[in-house]
Amino acid sequence: MSEAIEPADIDATIGSQDDETDHGGEYGFEDVSVVMGTYNEEAAIGPVLSDIDRITDGKAEVVCVDGSSDRTPEIAREHGARVIEQEPQGYGVAVREAILAPDRPIVVTTDCDDTYPMEQLPEFLGAINAGYDVVSGDRLYHGAETMPGFNRLGNRLFALGASVLMGDRVHDTTTGMRAYRREVIESIEWTENTGLSAELLIRPLMRGYDVREHPIEYAERLGETKLDPIEGGAAITKSIVKVCLEERFR
């Protein structure tokens, strides 16, 4: 089932996890791979990778699956990322390869547009150490005021529709920032492209993995968006319906 964290719960959970990590040999950032699909994000990729390096003290592995025609892969390599080059085939194709590439036990997904708060990586790792299988960033909890209004409405509707189809309340189905135990990633066949972000939440949840939604701040993106809101929204809606029905009747 999905569980949302209230702000008071965040501090309590993370405080207890720091103690367990110190004394119980729980996962640290040396066990984490931060992965992303990258496509022509030369304006944003440097700050994103610098933030990851700073927050994890250089311990987390970074994997970028890249189909860019600009300097994105060069900048990523300069920051120490492992770059896997791929012909552009869409968001989901790139991210699917990215999540399957690492061999570290914890996989964190993010986007390369500097919208997600890498400062909250310790909180995500703390929730994994608390026993959760998936920790999913909830951008809408704090209002996501930097998100275009049409996109914000669409994301709320995606979550509402998925909640009805799953029979389990979720609040943000299309967030790009999540943490997974690697066995969750490897146990599921991922099939979607534009709708992969929703699939990455729906399938684990409907298969009984412990999923926690975690409130995150959401910043204004650097660079231009690549997703058409109408065409992309239709593809995501189709994926949500398809995946929910597949899981319901599997």
C-alpha positions as CSV (number, residue, x, y, z in Angstrom):
1,M,0.0,0.0,0.0
2,S,1.0,3.6,-0.4
3,E,1.7,5.8,2.7
4,A,2.0,9.5,2.6
5,I,4.4,11.2,5.0
6,E,3.2,14.2,7.0
7,P,5.9,16.9,7.7
8,A,6.1,15.9,11.4
9,D,6.7,12.2,10.4
10,I,9.6,13.2,8.1
11,D,11.7,14.6,10.9
12,A,10.9,11.6,13.2
13,T,11.7,9.1,10.5
14,I,14.9,10.7,9.3
15,G,16.2,11.2,12.8
16,S,15.7,7.6,13.7
17,Q,17.3,6.5,10.4
18,D,20.4,8.4,11.2
19,D,20.8,6.4,14.4
20,E,20.2,3.1,12.6
21,T,22.6,4.0,9.8
22,D,25.3,4.8,12.3
23,H,24.8,1.7,14.5
24,G,23.1,-0.9,12.2
25,G,25.1,-0.9,9.0
26,E,22.2,0.4,6.9
27,Y,22.6,1.7,3.3
28,G,24.8,4.7,2.8
29,F,25.4,6.8,-0.3
30,E,28.1,4.4,-1.4
31,D,25.2,2.0,-2.1
32,V,23.2,4.5,-4.2
33,S,23.1,5.0,-8.0
34,V,21.3,8.2,-9.1
35,V,20.1,7.7,-12.7
36,M,18.4,9.8,-15.3
37,G,17.7,10.0,-19.0
38,T,19.3,13.1,-20.6
39,Y,18.4,14.9,-23.8
40,N,19.8,18.3,-24.7
41,E,20.0,19.6,-21.1
42,E,23.4,21.3,-21.3
43,A,22.0,24.3,-19.3
44,A,20.9,22.2,-16.4
45,I,23.0,19.0,-16.2
46,G,26.0,20.6,-14.5
47,P,24.1,22.1,-11.6
48,V,22.2,18.8,-11.1
49,L,25.4,16.7,-11.0
50,S,27.1,19.2,-8.8
51,D,24.3,19.0,-6.3
52,I,24.4,15.2,-6.2
53,D,28.1,15.2,-5.7
54,R,27.8,17.8,-2.9
55,I,24.9,16.1,-1.0
56,T,26.4,12.6,-1.3
57,D,30.0,13.7,-0.7
58,G,30.9,12.2,-4.0
59,K,29.9,8.7,-2.9
60,A,26.8,8.1,-5.1
61,E,27.2,6.7,-8.6
62,V,25.6,8.7,-11.4
63,V,24.3,7.1,-14.6
64,C,23.1,9.2,-17.5
65,V,21.5,7.5,-20.6
66,D,21.9,10.2,-23.2
67,G,20.6,10.9,-26.7
68,S,21.7,14.6,-26.9
69,S,23.0,16.6,-29.8
70,D,24.5,19.3,-27.6
71,R,27.2,19.2,-24.9
72,T,25.1,17.4,-22.3
73,P,27.2,14.1,-22.4
74,E,30.5,16.0,-22.3
75,I,29.4,18.0,-19.3
76,A,28.1,14.9,-17.5
77,R,31.5,13.1,-18.0
78,E,33.3,16.1,-16.7
79,H,31.3,15.8,-13.5
80,G,32.2,12.1,-13.2
81,A,29.0,10.6,-14.4
82,R,28.8,7.3,-16.3
83,V,27.3,8.2,-19.7
84,I,25.5,5.5,-21.8
85,E,24.8,6.9,-25.3
86,Q,21.6,5.9,-26.9
87,E,19.7,7.0,-30.0
88,P,16.7,9.2,-29.0
89,Q,13.7,6.9,-28.5
90,G,11.7,8.8,-25.9
91,Y,11.8,9.3,-22.1
92,G,10.8,5.8,-21.0
93,V,13.3,4.0,-23.2
94,A,16.2,6.1,-21.8
95,V,15.1,5.9,-18.2
96,R,14.4,2.1,-18.4
97,E,18.0,1.6,-19.5
98,A,19.2,3.9,-16.8
99,I,17.4,2.1,-14.0
100,L,18.6,-1.3,-15.2
101,A,22.3,-0.3,-15.7
102,P,23.6,0.0,-12.1
103,D,24.5,-2.9,-9.8
104,R,24.3,-0.9,-6.5
105,P,21.4,-1.9,-4.2
106,I,19.6,1.4,-4.2
107,V,18.5,3.2,-7.4
108,V,17.3,6.8,-7.3
109,T,15.7,8.3,-10.4
110,T,15.6,12.0,-11.1
111,D,15.3,14.4,-14.0
112,C,18.2,16.4,-15.4
113,D,16.4,19.8,-15.6
114,D,17.2,20.9,-12.0
115,T,13.6,20.8,-10.8
116,Y,14.1,18.1,-8.1
117,P,15.7,18.8,-4.7
118,M,18.9,16.7,-4.4
119,E,19.1,18.1,-0.9
120,Q,16.3,15.6,0.1
121,L,18.3,12.6,-1.0
122,P,19.2,11.8,2.6
123,E,15.5,11.7,3.5
124,F,14.8,9.2,0.7
125,L,17.7,7.0,1.8
126,G,16.4,7.2,5.4
127,A,13.0,6.0,4.3
128,I,14.6,3.1,2.4
129,N,16.5,2.2,5.6
130,A,13.2,2.3,7.5
131,G,12.1,-0.6,5.4
132,Y,10.3,0.9,2.4
133,D,10.8,-0.6,-1.0
134,V,9.9,2.5,-3.0
135,V,10.0,6.2,-1.9
136,S,8.2,8.5,-4.3
137,G,8.6,12.2,-4.3
138,D,5.3,14.1,-4.1
139,R,5.7,17.5,-5.9
140,L,2.1,18.5,-5.3
141,Y,2.1,18.3,-1.5
142,H,3.6,21.8,-1.2
143,G,1.6,23.2,-4.2
144,A,4.2,23.0,-6.9
145,E,3.7,26.7,-7.7
146,T,6.7,26.8,-10.1
147,M,4.9,24.1,-12.3
148,P,2.8,25.5,-15.2
149,G,-0.8,25.6,-14.1
150,F,-2.0,23.3,-16.9
151,N,0.6,20.7,-16.0
152,R,-0.2,21.0,-12.3
153,L,-3.9,20.3,-13.0
154,G,-3.0,17.4,-15.3
155,N,-0.8,15.8,-12.7
156,R,-3.6,16.0,-10.1
157,L,-6.0,14.4,-12.5
158,F,-3.4,11.6,-13.3
159,A,-3.1,10.9,-9.6
160,L,-6.9,10.9,-9.1
161,G,-7.5,8.6,-12.1
162,A,-4.8,6.2,-11.0
163,S,-6.1,6.1,-7.4
164,V,-9.6,5.1,-8.7
165,L,-8.2,2.4,-10.9
166,M,-5.8,1.0,-8.3
167,G,-8.1,1.4,-5.3
168,D,-5.3,3.0,-3.4
169,R,-4.8,6.8,-3.0
170,V,-1.7,8.3,-4.5
171,H,-1.0,12.0,-4.9
172,D,1.7,12.3,-7.6
173,T,1.9,9.5,-10.2
174,T,4.3,11.3,-12.6
175,T,7.1,12.5,-10.4
176,G,10.6,11.9,-11.6
177,M,12.3,11.6,-8.2
178,R,12.0,8.2,-6.6
179,A,14.2,5.7,-4.7
180,Y,14.0,1.9,-5.2
181,R,15.5,-1.2,-3.8
182,R,17.1,-2.7,-6.8
183,E,15.2,-6.0,-6.4
184,V,12.0,-4.1,-7.1
185,I,13.4,-2.7,-10.4
186,E,14.6,-6.1,-11.5
187,S,11.4,-8.0,-10.6
188,I,9.1,-6.1,-12.9
189,E,9.1,-5.9,-16.7
190,W,8.7,-2.2,-17.6
191,T,6.8,-1.5,-20.9
192,E,5.9,2.1,-21.1
193,N,7.7,5.1,-22.8
194,T,6.1,8.5,-22.1
195,G,4.1,7.0,-19.3
196,L,7.0,5.2,-17.6
197,S,7.0,7.6,-14.7
198,A,3.5,6.5,-13.8
199,E,4.3,2.8,-14.4
200,L,7.2,3.0,-12.1
201,L,4.8,3.8,-9.2
202,I,1.7,1.8,-10.2
203,R,3.3,-1.6,-10.8
204,P,5.2,-1.8,-7.5
205,L,2.2,-0.5,-5.6
206,M,-0.2,-3.0,-7.1
207,R,2.2,-5.9,-6.5
208,G,2.2,-5.2,-2.8
209,Y,5.6,-3.5,-2.3
210,D,5.8,-1.0,0.5
211,V,5.6,2.5,-1.1
212,R,5.9,5.8,0.7
213,E,5.1,9.2,-0.9
214,H,7.4,11.8,0.4
215,P,6.7,15.6,0.0
216,I,9.4,17.4,-2.0
217,E,9.9,20.9,-3.2
218,Y,9.8,21.5,-6.9
219,A,11.8,24.2,-8.7
220,E,11.4,26.0,-12.0
221,R,13.2,24.0,-14.7
222,L,16.4,25.2,-16.4
223,G,16.2,25.0,-20.2
224,E,13.3,24.2,-22.5
225,T,10.8,21.4,-21.8
226,K,10.8,18.6,-24.4
227,L,7.3,17.3,-23.7
228,D,4.2,18.6,-25.4
229,P,1.5,18.8,-22.6
230,I,-1.4,17.6,-24.8
231,E,0.3,14.8,-26.6
232,G,2.3,13.8,-23.6
233,G,-0.8,14.0,-21.3
234,A,-2.7,11.7,-23.7
235,A,0.1,9.1,-23.7
236,I,0.4,9.2,-19.9
237,T,-3.3,8.7,-19.5
238,K,-3.3,5.7,-21.8
239,S,-0.3,4.2,-19.9
240,I,-2.1,4.7,-16.5
241,V,-5.2,2.9,-17.7
242,K,-3.3,0.1,-19.5
243,V,-0.9,-0.6,-16.6
244,C,-3.6,-0.5,-13.9
245,L,-5.8,-2.9,-15.9
246,E,-2.8,-5.2,-16.6
247,E,-1.9,-5.3,-12.9
248,R,-5.5,-5.8,-11.9
249,F,-6.0,-8.8,-14.1
250,R,-2.5,-10.4,-14.0
